[in-house]
Amino acid sequence: MLNRRFAKGDRVIVVGGGANENLRPGVYIVVRLLPLSSLGFQYRVKSALDTHERVFDEYMLRLASQ
């Protein structure tokens, strides 16, 4: 059984997003857990700096320091 690394409300940062030049760096908050995809679990996250929500695969996220 696969386990998620993050939970709703966790603060995360995006790593390995260099291909997306529109990606705003900084801290994101997990707002929704999405189903398993071919690359692993996905998460809907919201930037702590703006109102935009984005979807990222789990491998692109790391826990933000508290």
C-alpha positions in Angstrom: 0.0 0.0 0.0 1.3 3.5 -0.9 1.4 6.2 1.7 1.1 9.9 1.1 4.0 12.2 2.1 1.8 15.2 2.7 -1.5 16.0 4.3 -4.1 18.8 3.9 -2.7 21.9 5.5 1.0 21.0 5.1 3.3 23.8 4.0 5.4 22.7 1.0 7.9 24.1 -1.5 8.2 23.1 -5.1 11.4 21.6 -6.3 12.3 20.6 -9.9 9.8 23.0 -11.5 12.4 24.7 -13.7 10.6 23.9 -16.9 7.7 26.1 -15.8 8.9 29.7 -16.0 5.5 30.9 -14.7 5.9 29.0 -11.4 6.0 31.4 -8.5 8.7 30.3 -6.0 7.9 30.1 -2.3 5.7 28.3 0.1 2.5 26.6 -0.9 -0.2 25.1 1.3 -1.8 21.8 0.5 -5.5 22.4 0.0 -6.7 19.1 -1.5 -5.4 15.5 -1.9 -5.9 14.2 -5.4 -5.9 10.6 -6.7 -2.9 8.6 -7.6 -1.6 9.3 -11.1 1.0 7.4 -13.2 3.7 9.5 -11.5 2.4 9.1 -7.9 0.0 11.1 -5.7 -1.0 14.6 -6.7 -1.9 17.6 -4.6 -3.8 20.8 -5.2 -1.8 23.6 -3.5 -2.3 27.3 -3.0 0.5 29.8 -2.9 1.0 31.6 0.4 1.6 34.8 -1.6 -1.4 34.8 -4.0 -4.8 33.2 -4.6 -3.7 30.9 -7.4 -4.1 27.1 -7.0 -1.9 24.6 -8.8 -1.6 20.9 -9.1 1.7 19.2 -8.5 2.9 15.6 -8.4 4.3 14.4 -5.0 7.8 14.0 -6.4 8.0 17.8 -7.0 7.2 18.8 -3.4 9.2 19.0 -0.2 8.1 20.0 3.3 8.8 23.7 4.0 10.8 24.5 7.1 8.5 25.6 9.9 
